C-alpha cells in the first residue's frame, strides 16, 4: 500500500523548464561552483571570465587590442573594441541559448566558447544585466533583470566599435559574495601572457605582455630558474620551460586562451615532447620523472573543436592533438639546445642530478618495500571513501567532489568518521606532528613512515596526475599545536608536491570556534570573535558561550553539519612560486632569532571571557 502522503508519479510530475529557468535552477552546470568569492574558481569570477572570453575571441580574430574591466562595489563593467555584436542580434546573443557566431569557423576559428552558453548564463544569473553593441556609428542596447528583457534602445552614436556589458551578480544565488581583486588580477595576467599585444585594463591598471608564456615563467620563477626560459611559438602552439632546484614539477596549460588547471591531452603531449626532445639531443634514455623533477613548463594551443570535460573547461579531452604537439615540442627543443650550448649544459646537468637522486630513492624504496607491504593494510589511519577522481558513480547517487581530511589524532578522526559521507569523504589521521620537510631531500620522505603513507594514500607517489581526491583538506585544531601541524603539512606539499597546491587541490577546513546557545533553543555556531559577540548580543543575557578548543570536543552529531552542504573550506592558494622558498626558509628554517623577533613584534593577544 502506498503511503497516504506520497506524491503520485504521473503526467503532472513531469516539468519542462525554459533555458532561463534551467540556468537559474541548476547554475552549477553552467559555471561550476557557486561560492562567495573566497575561491578563485567561484562563480562570480566565472561570470567575468565568460564575458572577457568573448573579447579575447575578438582579439584572436584580429579585432580590438584593448579590453577594459572595472568593478565598483558589486557592479562589473567590461568594454572591448572588437567588431561588436551585430545590432539586429544583440538580444538573441545574450538571452537565447545556442545562439552565437562561434558555430561559423570562418568568423571564429579558435574561440574559447563554443556552445553559445556563457553570456546567456551571466545574464540569467545577474539581478541586472546591460549589453550595448556599437557598429559603424550606431548602437543597440538592451537591459535585463534575472534574464528577463526589460528594455531596448538604439540609435546613432560617436563611440568606437565594440561591446559594452554591465552586470550585477544576483545576491539571491550568490549570498554574501565579495570580489577579491587579487584573483581577478591573476586571471588578467594569464590573459595577457596568452595574448601578446593585448592590453587589458582593470580599474585603470594595465596588464600587457610582450613575450607571452616566457613572461609567465619568468614571473613564476624569478631568480630560482637555473637557465633562461626556453620558448617557442607558432600559429597553433606556444610553449615555454625551464628548471629550478626545487622538487616536483609545475605546469600551466591553456586551450584557446582558457586555463585548463587539470591539464588534459595537450599537457600530456607537451611533457612527452619534452622527454623525447631531451633524450634525442642527449643520446640518453632518461625517464620522465628524471627530466620533469624541478621543471616549470607552460603550453598553450589553439584548436578548432576543443572537447572539454565540462562547461568550466578544466580539462581537454581531444586525442588527435597528441601527435602534432609531441612532434612540435620535440623538434623545437632539439633545435634550441643545439643553438644554445650554455643552456643545454645546465639542463643536462640538472637531469643527471635528478637521475642520481631517483636512483637513491629507488634504493630506499627497495629496502623499505618489505616493511611497506607488511604495514600497507594498516595505512593504519586511512579510512577511505568508496569513490575517487575519475570513478563512475552509480545512477542513484549524485556525483560530488571527493575529499580526504588530514586530521590531528584519533579524537577528531573519530568525530569525522561517524558523520562523514562514506561515498566521497576519506580520513587520514596523523600521529602527532609530522616532520618538518623544509631543506630535506625527497628520499627523506621514504624514511618517514607517516609521510610515506600519506603520499600513498593520496596516490601521488609517482605522479601528481594520479591524485585520488579532488580536495585534500587539512583539518586541525585552531590552537597553537594545530596551526603548527597545518604549517608543517603545507610545507610538505610546497616542497615536494607544489603542483597539488597550484592546481587548487589543497584546502583548510574551517570549523566553529564558539557555540552560543540559550536553553532549549537551537545553537548558533560562530567562526570568529565578532560572530560570537553578535550572537550573544542577539540571544541576550541567558546565552551560554562554549569555546571549542579542539575538533575532538565537537560531538559527531554537531560535526556532521560542518562537513556537509554548508562545509567551509579555505583554499590554500599561491600567486606564484617565486617567493615560496624564501618564505619557507623564514618560517620553517633555522633562523630562530629572526623568527622570534618577528613573532614578538606582530603578536596579537586575544582575551576570552
N, C-alpha and C positions, 0 to 999 in steps of 0.2 A: 504494500500500500504506500502511495506517495505521501510525503509529509504535507500537512494542511497548508503550510506557509511556503511550499516550494513553488518556484516560478515556472510556468508552463513554457516548454521549448517548442514554440510554433512559429508561424509566419511573422507574428508581431515582434518576436525577439530578434529578427534579422534587421540590421540597420545598414544603410548606405550613407557614408559620410562624404561630404564635399571635400575637395582638396584642402580648402582652408580649415575646415573642421578637423580633418585628419592631422594636419600640421600642428594645430593647437592642442589636440588630444594626445598626440604621440610626438612631441618635439624632439625627443632623443633620437628618433630615427633619421632626423634631418640634420641635426647639429651636434650629435653626440651627447656628452654630459651637459647638465644644466648648470648647477653650481651658483656661487655667489660672487665669483670673480677672484677667489683666493688661489685658483689654479690656472696656469696659462692656457689650458685647453677647455676652460669653462665656456659655456655657450655665448656669453656676451662678447667674448673675443672672436668666436667663430662668426658671429653676425658681422663684425667689422671686416673679417677676412673675406667673407663671401662677396661683399661689395668691392673691396680693393682688388680681389681676384679679377673682376671684370675689367678694372682699369689696367691691370697688368696685361691682360689679354690684348687690350688695345695697343699697349706699348710693344708687345711681342710682334704684332702685325704691322708695326711701323707708324703708329698714330699716337702722338702725345708723349712728351718726355717729362711730364710733371704730374704728380698726384698730391693733393693737399688733404690732410686729415686734421680735424680739430675736435676736442671734447670739452664741453662746458657743462659741469655737473654730470647729468646722465644723458645729455644730448650729444649725439655723434653726427658730424658733418664730413662728407667726403666729396671732393670735386676732382675730376680728371679732365684732360684736354684732348681726348680721343675724338672719334667721329661723332659721338653722341648717339643715343638710341634713335632709330627712325621715328619721326614725330607722330606718325599715324599708328605706331605700335607701342607707345610708351606704357599705356595702362596694361595691355596684354603681357608685355615683357616682365612686369613686376608683380603680376597677380594671377596669371593663368598658367597652370602647371604645364610643363613640357612645351613651353614656347620660348624660342630664342634663335639667335643666328649661328649658334655653335654646332648645329647639325650640318651646316654647309662648310665643307672643307675648303672651299675657295675663299671664304670670308674669315674663318678661324682655323688655321692649320694645327696649331699647338696650344689649344686653350686648356685652362685649368678645369673649368666647369663644363660638363658635357650633357647633363640631364635637364637643364632648364629649371632647376630646383632652387638654387641658392638664394637669389634675390627674392623669390616668392616667399621663402621661409623667413627671411629677415622682415619682410612686410607683415606676414601673418603673426610674427612673434613680437611685434612692436606696438606700443599703445598709440604711437604717432609715426607716420612714415610719409615723407615727401620726396618725389622724384621730379627732376627738371632736366629735360634734354634740350640742347641748343644745337641748331644746324643752320649754317648759312644765313645768319641774321634773324632766324625765327626760333621760337621756343614752344614747348608743350610741357605743362606742369600738371601733376596730379597729387592729391593728398588722400591718405587712408588712415583709418583707425582700426587697429587689430585686424588688418587685412581687408577691411570693407571700404570701398571707394566713397569719399566724402565730398570731393570737388575736383574740377578740372579748369585749366585756364591755358590760353595760347595767344600768341601774337608776335610782334616784331620786337627785336632787342639788339643791343650792340655788343653782346658778350661773345667770347670766343667759343668755338665748337667744343662740345664735351657733355658730360653727365654730372649732375649735382644730386646728391642724396643726403637727406637728413632724417634721422630716426631716433626714437627713444625706446629702449627695450621695455617690454611690458612687465611692470613690477609684480603683477599677479602670477606671472610664470617664473620670474627671476626675483624672488623676495629678498630684500636686504642686500642687493647687489651693489658692488662698487668696483670701478675700474682701477687696476694697478698699472700705473703708467710704464713701469719697467718691463712688464710683459708685452705691452704694445710696442715699446721701443725695440725690444729684441726681435719681434716679428718684422718690424720695418727694416731693421738691419739685414735680416735674411732676404727680404725682397730686394734690397739694394745690392747685396752680394750676387744675387741670381740674375740681376738685370742691369748690367754695367751701362752707365749713361742715363739711367732713370733717376730723377731727383724726386724724393719723397719728402714732404714737409709735415711735421707733426707739431701743432701749436707753435709754428714758426721756426722750429729747428729742422735743419736739412739732414737727410740721410742719403749719401751718394757714394758709390763705389766705382773705382776706375778699373780694378783688376779682378773683380768677381770672386770666385772661390779662393783665389790666392789671398785676397784681403781677409776673407773669413778665417782661414787657417792662421794667418799672421796675427790676427786679433785673438784667436783662441790660445795660441801657444806662447806668444811673447818671446822672451829670451830662453824659453825652455826647449825650443826646437834645436836639433843638432845640426841641421843644414838648411839652406834656402829651400823654400817650398817648390816642389816640382809641380808645374801647372801646365795644363793642355786645354785647348778649346777648339771645337769645330761647330758646325751649324746645329748639330743634334746632340752632342755630348760635351760636357766640360768636367774636368776632374782636377783635384789637387791633393798632394800628400806630402807628409814629412814625418820625422820620427823625433821622439824625446826619450829621455832615460826613465820615464815613468813606466809602470807595468800596465798590462791590459791594452786595449785599443779603443780609439774614439772615432766615430764615423758620423757623417752627416749625409743624408741622401735626399734628392729632390726629383720630382717629375713635373714638368711644365710649370715650374715655379712653386710647386706645392711641397712643403717639408713632409717627408714620409718618415716619421720618427720611429716606426717599426720596420723600416727598410723594405725589403722585397727582392724581387729577382734582379733589379738593376744594381742593388748594393752587393748582392752575392756575386754577380758577374764582374763588378768592379774589383772586388777582392781577389777573384780568380785571375783576373787580368794582371793585377799587381804581382801575384805569386808567379805566374808564367813569365812575366817580363823580367823580374829579378833573377829567376832561375836561368832564363835564356842568356841574359847578359853575363852572369857569373859562371855559367857552365856547371853549376851545382844542382843539387836536388833538395833544396831546403823544404821543410814542412811549412804548412800555412801559419801555424802559431809562432814559428821561429821568425817569420817575416813580419807578422802583424803585431807582435808584442811591442808596445811603445809607439805604434803607428797612429797618426792622426790623418784621416782621409775624408774627402768630400767628393761626391759625384752628383751631377745634375744632367738629366736627359730631357729631350723633347721628343714626344711621341704622339702620333695622330689619334690613336684609340686606346688610351690607358684604361686598364681594368683595375679598379681599386676594390679593397675588401669591404668598404662602407662609404657612405656619403661623406664622412670626415676624412677620407683619403689618407689613412695612416700607413698603408702597405700596398705596394704594387704587386699585381699577380701575373702580368704578361710574361709568357715564357719565350716568346720569339725575340726578345731583346738581348738574350744572353750572348749568343754568338757574336753579333756586331760589337757589343760593349767589350767583351773579353779581347777581341782582336784589336780594337782601337786602343785600349789601355795598354795591352802588352807591347804593341808596336811603338807607342809614344814613349813608354818608359825605357825601352831598349835604346831608342834614338836619343833620348835625353841623357841617359847615363854614358853613352859613348861620347857625347859632346861636352859633358861636364864631369871630368875626372875627379875634381875635388869633392863633388857631391857623391859620386859613386863610391869613392874610398870610405867616406864617413858612413854611408848607408850600409855597405857590406861589412864594415867593422861592427856596426850595431847588430846586424843579423847574425854574425859569427858569435858575438857575445850572447845573443839570445839562444843560439843553438847550444852553447856550453851550459847556460843556465837551465835550459829544458832537459838536458841530459842529466844534470844533477837532480832535477825534480823527479825524473823518471826513476832514478836510483832510490830516492827517498820513498817514492810511491811503491816501488817493488819490495823494499824492505818492510814497509808497513801494510802490504796487501793482505797478508795472512791475518794480522790483527784486525784490519778493517772488515774482513769477511766474518770474523767472529763477532764483531760488535755491530755490524750493519743492521741487524734485526733490532737492535736497541738504539738505533739512531735516536737513542733512547727517548729523547724528549720531543720527538716529532709525532704529532697527531695529524695525520694527513687528511685532506679532503678527497672527495670522490672524483672531482673533475679538475682539469688543469688547462693551461693555454692550448688552444687548438683541438681540444676534445669535442666530440659531438655529443650534445646534450639530448636526453630523451624529450619527446614532444610534449610530455605532460609537465615539464619543468621549464620555467622561464630562465633563459641563459643570463648569467651575470658575471661580472669580473671576479676572478679568483684571487684570493689573497692569503698570505701567511703572516701570522702575528709572531713577532720575536719578543717573547715575554721575559720578565725578570723573575726567575724562580718558579716553583711549583704552585705557589699560592695564587698568583694571578692567572696562571695557566689553568688551574682548576676552575676558576670562575668562568673563564672563556670557554672551556670545554663543555660545560653544562649548557650554555646558551648559544653557542655558535651555530652557523648553518653548515652542516656536515658536507653539503654538496660543494660549497665554494670557499670555505674558510678553514685553513690549516693552522696549527700552532706548533711553534718550536720554542721550548723552554730553555733558557740559558741557565748555566750553573755558575752563579757568581759573576764577577766582572771578566769580560773577555780580554784577551791580550791586546796591548797597545801595538798596532801594526806599523806605526809611523817609523820609517827608517829601516824596516825589516825587508828581507828578500822574500820572493814568492815561495821558495821552498820551506820557509819557516812555518807557513800555514800547515804544512803536512806533518809538522812535529807537534801541532796543537790539535788535539782530538776534536775539541768543540768547534773550532773554526772549519776544520775539515768536514765535519758532519753538516755544518751549516751550508757550506759550499755544495755538498752533495744533495742536501735537501732541496736547495734552490735549483739544482740542475745546471749550474754554471761552471762546473769543474773544467770542462773542455771548451765551451763557447757560450758567451752571453746570450746567443740566439736560442739556446736550449732552456732558457728561464722557464720554470714551470708555472709561475704565478704572475698575474697582471700587476699585482701590488705586493710589495714587500713592506710590511708595516711594523715599525718599531713601537712596541707597547710597553713602556717602562714607567715607573712611578715618577711623580713630579717633584721628588726631593733631590738632594744633592747626589746621592748614590745613583738614582735613576737617570739623572741628567748626565752623569759621568758615563754610565753604560751606553746611553744614547750616543754620546760623542765618540766613544770607542768603536761602536758599530758603524757610524758614519765614516770614521777614519778608515776602517777596514774596507768599506766599499769604495771610497775615493782612491785609496792606494792601489787596489788590485782589480776593481770592477767598476771603474768610473762610468762606463757606458750605461750601466744599470741606472745610475743617477741622472746622467744626461738625457736618457730616453724617458725619464719621468716615471720610473717604476718604484722609487723609494719614498715612503711616507712616514709620518709620525702620527700615532693615534692620540687624539685629544679626548681626555676624559674629564668629567667634572671634578672640581676641587671642593665644592661645597654642596650640601643638601640643606635647603631651607624649607621648613615644614611646620604647619600648625597641626595640633592634634586632630586626627580623624579627617584630615584633608590631604589632597594629592600633593606630593612634594615638588618643589622647584629645584632643578639642578643647575648649578652656576659654574661657569668656567673661568671666572675672574673675580677679583675683589669688588669691582664695580657692579657686576651682576648680582653678587651676594648682597651688597648693601641695598640695591634697588628692590630685590625680592623681599628682604627683611622689612624694609620700609612699607612695602605694599601689604604684607601679611600682618604687620602690627606687632605689638609687644609680646604676644604669645608665641611668636615664631621661634622655633628651635633651629640652631645652626650647627650642622655637623661638618667637620672638615675631614676629607678623606686623605689620609697620609700615604696610602698606597693602593694599588689596584686590588690587592687581596682583601681590602676592607669593604669593597663594594660587593654586595651579595650577587649571586648568579642571576637572581630574578631582576635586580636593578641593571646589571651589566648588559643584559640582552638588548635593551633599548639603545645602548651606546655603540653597539656594533651591528645594528640592524639598518633600517632605511634611513635613520637620522644620524648615521655614523659621521663623525667629524674627523677628517684626515687632513693633516697639514703636509703638503708636498715638500720634499727636500729638493730644492732647485738650485741651479748654477747659471750665472750669466755666461761664464766660460771657464776653462780650466787654467787660465793664465796664472792667477794668484793663489790657486789652491795649495801648491807645495809650500809657499811662504806662510799661508795661514795655518796649515797643519803643523809646520815647524814651530810656529809661535805657541799654539795652543796645546799641541801634543808632543812637542820635542823636549829637549833637556834644558831649556832656558828658564829654569825655575825662578831666579830673581826677577827677571823682566816680567814674567807672567804674574808673579805675586804682586809686583808693583802695579801692574795694570788692573788686577782684580781689586786691590785696595783703593785705587783711585776711582773705580767705577762701581763699587759695591753699593747696592741699594738694600736697605733693611726694611722688611715689612713686618708689622706687628699685628698679630691676630688676637682679637679679644676672645 
